[in-house]
Amino acid sequence: EDLETAIQASLEELKLDNLPSQVKKVVQLNENLNQRMGCVIVGPSGSGKSALLRILRAALDKMGQKVVVHTMNPKAMPRQQLLGHMDMDTREWFDGVLTASARQVVKEPENVRSWIICDGDIDPEWVESLNSVLDDNRL
């Protein structure tokens, strides 16, 4: 089954309108995710960002591709809790929510897709920390 057919079946299953522009955006998102380490989906509330992800995940599932999703809101926690920190007394590293998710993703088998979704407003404070990660580097 090809991706567009799976997308259309997923739209019907999710009881969403089958709009050619939305199918095109889901295909573009899939192409982006295949080519890059990460991508950013931006837009105002209610513009369909989460719907694109739900549709793509359902379509990939129909094609036999497992997708594991790790979702967090980076602004809902302090930076140390998000990224991790080092205890200066013991020099021991403690993973944050994002780094713990990244460790889980690395352990997944090759045939499993993993998405780490930072759902929330883009904040210059934490997005700068992610800049090098999204810079075409592979884990």
DSSP file with accessible surface (Angstrom, degrees, kcal/mol):
  #  RESIDUE AA STRUCTURE BP1 BP2  ACC     N-H-->O    O-->H-N    N-H-->O    O-->H-N    TCO  KAPPA ALPHA  PHI   PSI    X-CA   Y-CA   Z-CA
    1    1 A E              0   0  135      0, 0.0     2,-0.1     0, 0.0     0, 0.0   0.000 360.0 360.0 360.0 132.2    0.0    0.0    0.0
    2    2 A D     >  -     0   0   90      1,-0.1     4,-2.1     4,-0.0     5,-0.2  -0.416 360.0-108.6 -84.4 165.0    1.4    3.4   -0.9
    3    3 A L  H  > S+     0   0   27      1,-0.2     4,-2.8     2,-0.2     5,-0.2   0.902 114.2  52.3 -61.8 -45.1    1.5    6.3    1.4
    4    4 A E  H  > S+     0   0   98      1,-0.2     4,-2.5     2,-0.2    -1,-0.2   0.900 110.4  48.9 -63.3 -38.5   -1.2    8.5   -0.2
    5    5 A T  H  > S+     0   0   66      2,-0.2     4,-2.3     1,-0.2    -1,-0.2   0.921 112.7  48.3 -64.7 -42.4   -3.7    5.6   -0.1
    6    6 A A  H  X S+     0   0    0     -4,-2.1     4,-2.3     2,-0.2    -2,-0.2   0.880 110.5  52.0 -65.4 -37.3   -2.8    4.9    3.5
    7    7 A I  H  X S+     0   0    0     -4,-2.8     4,-2.7     2,-0.2    -2,-0.2   0.940 110.0  48.1 -64.0 -46.1   -3.3    8.7    4.3
    8    8 A Q  H  X S+     0   0   80     -4,-2.5     4,-2.0     1,-0.2    -2,-0.2   0.909 112.4  48.5 -63.8 -39.3   -6.7    8.7    2.6
    9    9 A A  H  X S+     0   0   36     -4,-2.3     4,-2.5     1,-0.2    -1,-0.2   0.900 111.9  50.4 -65.6 -37.8   -7.8    5.6    4.6
   10   10 A S  H  X S+     0   0    0     -4,-2.3     4,-2.6     2,-0.2    -2,-0.2   0.886 107.1  53.6 -67.7 -39.9   -6.5    7.2    7.8
   11   11 A L  H  <>S+     0   0    1     -4,-2.7     5,-3.1     2,-0.2     4,-0.2   0.928 111.5  45.9 -59.0 -44.0   -8.4   10.4    7.1
   12   12 A E  H ><5S+     0   0  160     -4,-2.0     3,-1.3     3,-0.2    -2,-0.2   0.930 113.3  49.3 -64.6 -44.4  -11.6    8.4    6.7
   13   13 A E  H 3<5S+     0   0  119     -4,-2.5    -2,-0.2     1,-0.3    -1,-0.2   0.866 112.6  47.0 -62.8 -38.0  -10.8    6.4    9.8
   14   14 A L  T 3<5S-     0   0   62     -4,-2.6    -1,-0.3    -5,-0.2    -2,-0.2   0.401 113.8-120.4 -84.4   1.8  -10.1    9.5   11.9
   15   15 A K  T < 5 +     0   0  183     -3,-1.3     2,-0.3     1,-0.2    -3,-0.2   0.892  64.9 142.1  58.2  45.2  -13.3   11.1   10.5
   16   16 A L      < -     0   0   53     -5,-3.1    -1,-0.2    -6,-0.1     2,-0.1  -0.837  58.7 -96.3-112.3 152.0  -11.4   14.0    8.9
   17   17 A D        -     0   0  126     -2,-0.3     2,-1.4     1,-0.1     5,-0.0  -0.435  32.4-124.9 -66.3 141.1  -12.2   15.6    5.6
   18   18 A N        +     0   0   84     -2,-0.1    -1,-0.1     4,-0.1     3,-0.1  -0.696  40.7 172.9 -89.7  87.6  -10.1   14.4    2.7
   19   19 A L     >  -     0   0   85     -2,-1.4     4,-2.3     1,-0.1     3,-0.5  -0.854  34.4-140.0 -99.1 130.1   -8.6   17.6    1.4
   20   20 A P  H  > S+     0   0  108      0, 0.0     4,-2.4     0, 0.0     5,-0.2   0.868 104.2  54.8 -55.5 -37.0   -5.9   17.4   -1.3
   21   21 A S  H  > S+     0   0   79      2,-0.2     4,-2.0     1,-0.2     5,-0.1   0.881 108.6  47.8 -66.3 -35.7   -3.9   20.2    0.4
   22   22 A Q  H  > S+     0   0   38     -3,-0.5     4,-2.2     2,-0.2    -1,-0.2   0.913 110.5  50.8 -72.2 -39.6   -3.9   18.2    3.7
   23   23 A V  H  X S+     0   0    7     -4,-2.3     4,-2.4     1,-0.2    -2,-0.2   0.933 110.5  51.1 -60.0 -43.4   -2.8   15.0    2.0
   24   24 A K  H  X S+     0   0  131     -4,-2.4     4,-2.6    -5,-0.2    -1,-0.2   0.909 109.0  50.2 -61.0 -42.9    0.0   17.0    0.3
   25   25 A K  H  X S+     0   0  111     -4,-2.0     4,-2.4     2,-0.2    -1,-0.2   0.883 109.7  50.5 -65.3 -37.6    1.2   18.4    3.7
   26   26 A V  H  X S+     0   0    0     -4,-2.2     4,-2.4     2,-0.2    -2,-0.2   0.925 111.3  48.5 -66.5 -41.1    1.2   14.9    5.3
   27   27 A V  H  X S+     0   0   22     -4,-2.4     4,-2.5     1,-0.2    -2,-0.2   0.926 112.1  49.4 -63.2 -43.6    3.3   13.6    2.3
   28   28 A Q  H  X S+     0   0   70     -4,-2.6     4,-2.6     2,-0.2    -2,-0.2   0.904 109.5  51.7 -62.9 -40.6    5.7   16.6    2.7
   29   29 A L  H  X S+     0   0   13     -4,-2.4     4,-2.6     2,-0.2    -1,-0.2   0.933 110.0  49.2 -61.5 -44.6    6.0   16.0    6.4
   30   30 A N  H  X S+     0   0   17     -4,-2.4     4,-1.9     1,-0.2    -2,-0.2   0.922 111.2  49.1 -61.6 -43.6    6.9   12.3    5.8
   31   31 A E  H  X S+     0   0  100     -4,-2.5     4,-1.5     1,-0.2    -1,-0.2   0.911 111.7  49.9 -61.5 -42.8    9.5   13.3    3.2
   32   32 A N  H  X S+     0   0   60     -4,-2.6     4,-1.9     1,-0.2     3,-0.3   0.918 110.6  48.6 -61.0 -46.1   11.0   15.9    5.6
   33   33 A L  H  < S+     0   0   39     -4,-2.6    -1,-0.2     1,-0.2    -2,-0.2   0.806 110.5  52.3 -67.1 -29.2   11.2   13.3    8.5
   34   34 A N  H  < S+     0   0   83     -4,-1.9    -1,-0.2    -5,-0.2    -2,-0.2   0.789 116.4  39.1 -73.9 -28.7   12.8   10.8    6.1
   35   35 A Q  H  < S+     0   0  127     -4,-1.5     2,-0.3    -3,-0.3    -2,-0.2   0.689 115.2  47.7 -94.5 -23.1   15.5   13.3    5.1
   36   36 A R  S  < S-     0   0  107     -4,-1.9     3,-0.1    -5,-0.2    99,-0.1  -0.840  72.9-124.6-125.3 160.5   16.3   15.1    8.3
   37   37 A M  S    S-     0   0   51     -2,-0.3     2,-0.3     1,-0.2    -1,-0.1   0.837  94.8 -15.3 -66.5 -34.9   17.0   14.4   11.9
   38   38 A G        -     0   0   16     96,-0.3     2,-0.3    -6,-0.1    -1,-0.2  -0.983  59.7-155.7-161.7 165.3   14.1   16.6   13.0
   39   39 A C        -     0   0   43     -2,-0.3     2,-0.5    -3,-0.1   -10,-0.0  -0.976  16.4-128.1-146.5 161.4   11.8   19.2   11.7
   40   40 A V        -     0   0   88     -2,-0.3     2,-0.6     2,-0.0    -2,-0.0  -0.947  12.0-161.9-115.4 129.4    9.7   22.0   13.2
   41   41 A I        +     0   0   56     -2,-0.5     2,-0.3     2,-0.0     8,-0.0  -0.958  20.6 179.6-109.5 116.3    6.0   22.3   12.5
   42   42 A V        +     0   0  102     -2,-0.6    -2,-0.0     7,-0.0     0, 0.0  -0.867  17.2 114.1-120.2 153.8    4.8   25.8   13.4
   43   43 A G        -     0   0   36     -2,-0.3     3,-0.1     5,-0.0     5,-0.1  -0.844  61.0 -67.0 163.5 165.3    1.4   27.6   13.1
   44   44 A P    >   -     0   0  100      0, 0.0     3,-1.6     0, 0.0     5,-0.3  -0.213  68.6 -74.2 -69.2 164.0   -1.3   29.1   15.3
   45   45 A S  T 3  S+     0   0  124      1,-0.3     0, 0.0     2,-0.1     0, 0.0  -0.281 120.1  20.6 -55.9 138.1   -3.5   27.0   17.6
   46   46 A G  T 3  S+     0   0   87     -3,-0.1    -1,-0.3     1,-0.1     0, 0.0   0.575  85.3 119.8  80.3  10.3   -6.0   25.0   15.7
   47   47 A S  S <  S-     0   0   65     -3,-1.6    -2,-0.1    -4,-0.1    -1,-0.1   0.518  88.6 -99.2 -88.7  -4.1   -4.2   25.1   12.4
   48   48 A G  S  > S+     0   0   25     -4,-0.1     4,-2.3    -5,-0.1     5,-0.2   0.600  78.9 133.1 104.3  13.7   -3.8   21.3   12.1
   49   49 A K  H  > S+     0   0   52     -5,-0.3     4,-1.5     1,-0.2     5,-0.1   0.958  81.6  40.5 -62.3 -50.0   -0.3   20.7   13.3
   50   50 A S  H  > S+     0   0   60      1,-0.2     4,-2.5     2,-0.2    -1,-0.2   0.860 111.8  57.8 -67.9 -33.3   -1.3   17.8   15.7
   51   51 A A  H  > S+     0   0   15      1,-0.2     4,-2.9     2,-0.2     5,-0.2   0.910 102.7  54.1 -63.5 -41.0   -3.7   16.5   13.1
   52   52 A L  H  X S+     0   0   28     -4,-2.3     4,-2.6     1,-0.2    -1,-0.2   0.924 110.7  46.2 -58.1 -44.6   -0.9   16.1   10.5
   53   53 A L  H  X S+     0   0   33     -4,-1.5     4,-2.6     2,-0.2    -2,-0.2   0.909 112.8  49.2 -65.4 -42.8    1.1   14.0   13.0
   54   54 A R  H  X S+     0   0  131     -4,-2.5     4,-2.3     2,-0.2    -2,-0.2   0.912 113.2  47.5 -62.3 -43.1   -1.9   11.9   13.9
   55   55 A I  H  X S+     0   0    0     -4,-2.9     4,-2.6     2,-0.2    -2,-0.2   0.944 113.7  46.7 -64.9 -47.1   -2.7   11.3   10.2
   56   56 A L  H  X S+     0   0    0     -4,-2.6     4,-2.8    -5,-0.2     5,-0.2   0.922 112.5  49.9 -63.0 -42.3    0.9   10.4    9.3
   57   57 A R  H  X S+     0   0  113     -4,-2.6     4,-2.2     1,-0.2    -1,-0.2   0.929 112.6  47.0 -62.5 -43.5    1.2    8.1   12.3
   58   58 A A  H  X S+     0   0   19     -4,-2.3     4,-2.2    -5,-0.2    -1,-0.2   0.909 112.9  49.7 -64.4 -40.4   -2.0    6.3   11.4
   59   59 A A  H  X S+     0   0    0     -4,-2.6     4,-1.3     2,-0.2    -2,-0.2   0.925 111.1  48.2 -65.7 -43.6   -0.9    6.0    7.7
   60   60 A L  H  <>S+     0   0    7     -4,-2.8     5,-3.0     1,-0.2    -1,-0.2   0.892 109.7  53.8 -64.1 -36.9    2.5    4.6    8.6
   61   61 A D  H ><5S+     0   0  113     -4,-2.2     3,-1.7    -5,-0.2    -1,-0.2   0.910 105.6  52.8 -62.5 -41.5    0.8    2.1   11.0
   62   62 A K  H 3<5S+     0   0   70     -4,-2.2    -1,-0.2     1,-0.3    -2,-0.2   0.805 107.5  52.7 -63.5 -27.6   -1.4    1.0    8.1
   63   63 A M  T 3<5S-     0   0   78     -4,-1.3    -1,-0.3    -3,-0.2    -2,-0.2   0.345 125.0-104.0 -89.5   4.5    1.7    0.4    6.1
   64   64 A G  T < 5S+     0   0   70     -3,-1.7     2,-0.6     1,-0.2    -3,-0.2   0.623  78.3 134.7  86.0  13.4    3.2   -1.7    8.9
   65   65 A Q      < -     0   0   56     -5,-3.0     2,-0.3    -6,-0.2    -1,-0.2  -0.865  48.1-142.3-100.4 115.8    5.6    0.9   10.2
   66   66 A K  E     -a  112   0A 124     -2,-0.6    47,-2.6    45,-0.5     2,-0.5  -0.592  14.6-164.5 -78.1 136.5    5.6    1.2   13.9
   67   67 A V  E     -a  113   0A   8     -2,-0.3     2,-0.5    45,-0.2    47,-0.2  -0.987   4.7-161.2-124.8 121.7    6.0    4.8   15.3
   68   68 A V  E     -a  114   0A  27     45,-3.0    47,-2.9    -2,-0.5     2,-0.5  -0.898  13.7-157.3-100.7 129.3    6.9    5.4   19.0
   69   69 A V  E     -a  115   0A  38     -2,-0.5     2,-0.5    45,-0.2    47,-0.2  -0.920  14.7-171.8-115.6 132.0    6.0    8.9   20.2
   70   70 A H  E     -a  116   0A  24     45,-3.0    47,-3.6    -2,-0.5     2,-0.4  -0.984  17.0-171.9-116.9 114.2    7.6   10.8   23.1
   71   71 A T  E     +a  117   0A  85     -2,-0.5     2,-0.3    45,-0.2    47,-0.2  -0.909  12.3 157.1-115.1 136.9    5.7   14.0   23.8
   72   72 A M  E     -a  118   0A  13     45,-2.6    47,-2.9    -2,-0.4     3,-0.1  -0.980  38.7-130.5-149.2 158.1    6.6   16.8   26.2
   73   73 A N    >   -     0   0   71     -2,-0.3     3,-1.8    45,-0.2     4,-0.2  -0.929  18.4-162.3-109.8 105.0    6.0   20.5   26.7
   74   74 A P  G >  S+     0   0    4      0, 0.0     3,-0.9     0, 0.0    -1,-0.1   0.792  87.7  55.7 -60.7 -27.9    9.4   22.1   27.2
   75   75 A K  G 3  S+     0   0  106      1,-0.2     4,-0.1    44,-0.2    45,-0.1   0.580  92.6  72.3 -82.0  -6.9    8.0   25.3   28.8
   76   76 A A  G <  S+     0   0   76     -3,-1.8    -1,-0.2     2,-0.1    44,-0.0   0.429 102.1  40.8 -86.2   1.6    6.2   23.2   31.4
   77   77 A M  S <  S-     0   0   34     -3,-0.9     5,-0.0    -4,-0.2     0, 0.0  -0.979  92.4 -91.4-145.7 157.2    9.5   22.4   33.2
   78   78 A P     >  -     0   0   87      0, 0.0     4,-2.0     0, 0.0     3,-0.4  -0.265  43.8-108.4 -65.1 157.3   12.7   24.1   34.2
   79   79 A R  H  > S+     0   0  122      1,-0.2     4,-3.1     2,-0.2     5,-0.5   0.868 118.6  54.2 -56.9 -40.3   15.6   23.8   31.8
   80   80 A Q  H  > S+     0   0  126      1,-0.2     4,-1.9     2,-0.2    -1,-0.2   0.886 108.7  49.0 -64.1 -36.8   17.5   21.3   34.0
   81   81 A Q  H  4 S+     0   0  108     -3,-0.4    16,-2.8     2,-0.2    -1,-0.2   0.865 116.3  44.1 -70.3 -32.9   14.5   19.0   34.2
   82   82 A L  H  < S+     0   0    2     -4,-2.0    16,-2.3    14,-0.3    17,-0.8   0.954 129.9  20.5 -74.4 -51.1   14.2   19.2   30.4
   83   83 A L  H  < S-     0   0   33     -4,-3.1    13,-0.5     1,-0.2    -3,-0.2   0.672 106.8-116.9 -97.9 -19.7   17.8   18.8   29.3
   84   84 A G  E  <  -B   95   0B  10     -4,-1.9     2,-0.3    -5,-0.5    -1,-0.2  -0.349  25.0-131.2 102.7 170.9   19.4   17.2   32.4
   85   85 A H  E     -B   94   0B  67      9,-2.2     9,-3.0    -2,-0.1     2,-0.5  -0.984   8.8-117.8-157.1 164.5   22.1   18.4   34.7
   86   86 A M  E     -B   93   0B  72     -2,-0.3     2,-0.6     7,-0.2     7,-0.2  -0.930  25.3-127.6-111.2 131.9   25.3   17.4   36.4
   87   87 A D  E  >> -B   92   0B  53      5,-2.8     4,-2.4    -2,-0.5     5,-0.6  -0.684  18.4-153.3 -74.4 116.3   25.7   17.2   40.2
   88   88 A M  T  45S+     0   0  135     -2,-0.6    -1,-0.2     1,-0.2    -2,-0.0   0.755  89.5  52.1 -68.4 -23.2   28.7   19.4   40.8
   89   89 A D  T  45S+     0   0  153      1,-0.1    -1,-0.2     3,-0.1    -2,-0.0   0.919 125.4  21.9 -77.2 -45.4   29.6   17.5   44.0
   90   90 A T  T  45S-     0   0   81      2,-0.1    -2,-0.2     0, 0.0    -1,-0.1   0.532  93.8-131.8 -99.3 -10.5   29.6   14.0   42.6
   91   91 A R  T  <5 +     0   0  166     -4,-2.4     2,-0.4     1,-0.2    -3,-0.2   0.771  56.8 148.8  61.0  26.8   30.1   14.8   38.9
   92   92 A E  E   < -B   87   0B 104     -5,-0.6    -5,-2.8     2,-0.0     2,-0.4  -0.771  44.1-132.4 -94.5 135.9   27.2   12.5   38.1
   93   93 A W  E     -B   86   0B 110     -2,-0.4     2,-0.5    -7,-0.2    -7,-0.2  -0.711  15.6-163.2 -89.1 136.3   25.0   13.2   35.2
   94   94 A F  E     -B   85   0B  78     -9,-3.0    -9,-2.2    -2,-0.4     2,-0.1  -0.982  20.0-128.2-119.5 120.8   21.2   13.1   35.6
   95   95 A D  E     -B   84   0B  62     -2,-0.5   -11,-0.3   -11,-0.2     2,-0.1  -0.354  17.2-143.9 -64.8 147.4   19.1   12.9   32.4
   96   96 A G     >  -     0   0    6    -13,-0.5     4,-2.7   -14,-0.2   -14,-0.3  -0.378  37.5 -88.7 -95.2-177.3   16.3   15.3   31.8
   97   97 A V  H  > S+     0   0   51    -16,-2.8     4,-2.0     1,-0.2   -15,-0.2   0.931 127.9  44.7 -60.9 -45.0   13.0   14.4   30.1
   98   98 A L  H  > S+     0   0   20    -16,-2.3     4,-2.4     2,-0.2    -1,-0.2   0.931 114.8  46.3 -68.6 -45.0   14.4   15.2   26.7
   99   99 A T  H  > S+     0   0   37    -17,-0.8     4,-2.2     1,-0.2    -1,-0.2   0.887 111.4  52.6 -67.5 -34.8   17.7   13.4   27.1
  100  100 A A  H  X S+     0   0   35     -4,-2.7     4,-1.9     2,-0.2    -1,-0.2   0.914 110.0  49.1 -65.1 -40.2   15.9   10.3   28.6
  101  101 A S  H  X S+     0   0   14     -4,-2.0     4,-2.4    -5,-0.2    -2,-0.2   0.916 109.2  52.5 -63.7 -41.9   13.6   10.2   25.6
  102  102 A A  H  X S+     0   0   28     -4,-2.4     4,-2.2     1,-0.2    -2,-0.2   0.900 107.3  52.1 -62.1 -39.6   16.6   10.5   23.2
  103  103 A R  H  X S+     0   0  130     -4,-2.2     4,-1.2     1,-0.2    -1,-0.2   0.898 109.8  49.3 -63.6 -38.7   18.3    7.5   25.0
  104  104 A Q  H  X S+     0   0  100     -4,-1.9     4,-0.7     1,-0.2    -2,-0.2   0.904 109.1  52.8 -66.1 -39.8   15.1    5.5   24.5
  105  105 A V  H >< S+     0   0   33     -4,-2.4     3,-1.1     1,-0.2    -2,-0.2   0.913 105.9  53.3 -61.7 -43.5   15.0    6.4   20.8
  106  106 A V  H 3< S+     0   0   90     -4,-2.2    -1,-0.2     1,-0.3    -2,-0.2   0.841 106.4  54.0 -62.7 -30.6   18.6    5.2   20.3
  107  107 A K  H 3< S+     0   0  172     -4,-1.2    -1,-0.3    -3,-0.2    -2,-0.2   0.636  86.0 105.2 -79.7 -13.7   17.7    1.8   21.8
  108  108 A E  S << S-     0   0   56     -3,-1.1     6,-0.1    -4,-0.7    -3,-0.0  -0.350  82.1-100.6 -67.3 147.9   14.8    1.2   19.5
  109  109 A P    >   -     0   0   73      0, 0.0     3,-1.8     0, 0.0    -1,-0.1  -0.236  34.4-106.6 -63.1 159.0   15.3   -1.3   16.6
  110  110 A E  T 3  S+     0   0  197      1,-0.3    -2,-0.1    -3,-0.1    -3,-0.0   0.786 117.4  59.4 -57.3 -33.1   16.1    0.1   13.2
  111  111 A N  T 3  S+     0   0  114      2,-0.1   -45,-0.5   -46,-0.0     2,-0.5   0.456  90.9  85.0 -81.4   1.7   12.6   -0.8   11.9
  112  112 A V  E <   -a   66   0A  20     -3,-1.8     2,-0.4   -47,-0.1   -45,-0.2  -0.898  69.3-146.3-106.7 127.3   10.9    1.4   14.5
  113  113 A R  E     -a   67   0A  46    -47,-2.6   -45,-3.0    -2,-0.5     2,-0.4  -0.740  15.0-161.2 -85.7 141.4   10.4    5.2   13.9
  114  114 A S  E     -a   68   0A  30     -2,-0.4     2,-0.5   -47,-0.2   -45,-0.2  -0.988   5.9-166.4-127.4 134.0   10.6    7.4   16.9
  115  115 A W  E     -a   69   0A  22    -47,-2.9   -45,-3.0    -2,-0.4     2,-0.7  -0.976   7.5-161.9-118.4 128.8    9.3   10.9   17.2
  116  116 A I  E     -a   70   0A  59     -2,-0.5     2,-0.6   -47,-0.2   -45,-0.2  -0.952  18.5-163.6-105.2 113.1   10.2   13.2   20.1
  117  117 A I  E     -a   71   0A  35    -47,-3.6   -45,-2.6    -2,-0.7     2,-0.9  -0.895  15.3-163.5-106.8 118.2    7.6   15.9   20.0
  118  118 A C  E     -a   72   0A  38     -2,-0.6     2,-0.7   -47,-0.2   -45,-0.2  -0.868  19.7-167.1 -95.8  97.5    8.2   19.2   21.9
  119  119 A D        +     0   0   84    -47,-2.9     2,-0.3    -2,-0.9   -44,-0.2  -0.800  43.3  54.3 -96.3 110.6    4.6   20.4   22.0
  120  120 A G  S    S-     0   0   34     -2,-0.7    -2,-0.1   -47,-0.1     3,-0.0  -0.932  92.1 -29.3 157.0-177.6    4.3   24.1   23.0
  121  121 A D        -     0   0  116     -2,-0.3     2,-0.5     1,-0.1   -46,-0.1  -0.323  63.8-110.3 -62.5 144.6    5.5   27.6   22.2
  122  122 A I        -     0   0   89    -48,-0.0    -1,-0.1     4,-0.0     3,-0.0  -0.681  37.9-167.9 -77.9 121.8    9.0   27.9   20.7
  123  123 A D    >>  -     0   0   36     -2,-0.5     4,-2.7     1,-0.1     3,-0.8  -0.960  23.3-141.8-115.5 124.8   11.1   29.5   23.4
  124  124 A P  H 3> S+     0   0   94      0, 0.0     4,-1.5     0, 0.0     5,-0.2   0.821  98.4  65.9 -55.3 -27.5   14.6   30.9   22.5
  125  125 A E  H 34 S+     0   0  120      1,-0.2     4,-0.4     2,-0.2    -3,-0.0   0.916 116.6  21.4 -63.7 -45.0   15.9   29.6   25.8
  126  126 A W  H <> S+     0   0   22     -3,-0.8     4,-1.0     2,-0.1     3,-0.3   0.776 115.9  64.6 -95.4 -26.0   15.4   25.9   25.0
  127  127 A V  H  X S+     0   0   42     -4,-2.7     4,-0.9     1,-0.2     3,-0.4   0.872  97.7  57.1 -69.1 -30.7   15.3   26.0   21.2
  128  128 A E  H  X S+     0   0  127     -4,-1.5     4,-0.5    -5,-0.3     3,-0.5   0.879 103.0  55.4 -63.2 -35.6   18.9   27.2   21.1
  129  129 A S  H  4 S+     0   0   35     -4,-0.4     4,-0.3    -3,-0.3    -1,-0.2   0.785 110.9  44.8 -67.2 -26.4   19.9   24.1   23.1
  130  130 A L  H  X S+     0   0   22     -4,-1.0     4,-2.1    -3,-0.4     3,-0.4   0.587  88.5  91.2 -91.2 -11.7   18.2   21.9   20.4
  131  131 A N  H  < S+     0   0   96     -4,-0.9     4,-0.2    -3,-0.5    -1,-0.2   0.902  87.8  45.9 -54.4 -46.2   19.7   23.8   17.5
  132  132 A S  T >< S+     0   0   73     -4,-0.5     3,-0.9     1,-0.2     5,-0.3   0.845 109.6  56.2 -69.5 -28.5   22.8   21.5   17.2
  133  133 A V  T 34 S+     0   0   67     -3,-0.4     4,-0.5    -4,-0.3    -1,-0.2   0.911 108.8  45.8 -68.5 -39.9   20.7   18.4   17.5
  134  134 A L  T 3< S+     0   0   64     -4,-2.1     2,-1.3     1,-0.2   -96,-0.3   0.367  84.8 104.8 -84.4   9.9   18.5   19.3   14.6
  135  135 A D  S <  S-     0   0  102     -3,-0.9    -1,-0.2    -5,-0.2     3,-0.1  -0.326 108.6 -85.1 -92.0  53.8   21.5   20.3   12.5
  136  136 A D  S    S+     0   0  106     -2,-1.3     2,-0.4     1,-0.2    -1,-0.1   0.667  88.2 137.9  56.0  18.0   21.5   17.2   10.2
  137  137 A N        -     0   0   93     -4,-0.5     2,-0.4    -5,-0.3    -1,-0.2  -0.759  44.4-143.3 -90.5 142.6   23.5   15.2   12.8
  138  138 A R              0   0  160     -2,-0.4    -4,-0.0    -3,-0.1  -101,-0.0  -0.836 360.0 360.0-105.8 141.9   22.4   11.6   13.4
  139  139 A L              0   0  133     -2,-0.4    -1,-0.0  -102,-0.1    -6,-0.0  -0.450 360.0 360.0 -72.6 360.0   22.5    9.9   16.8
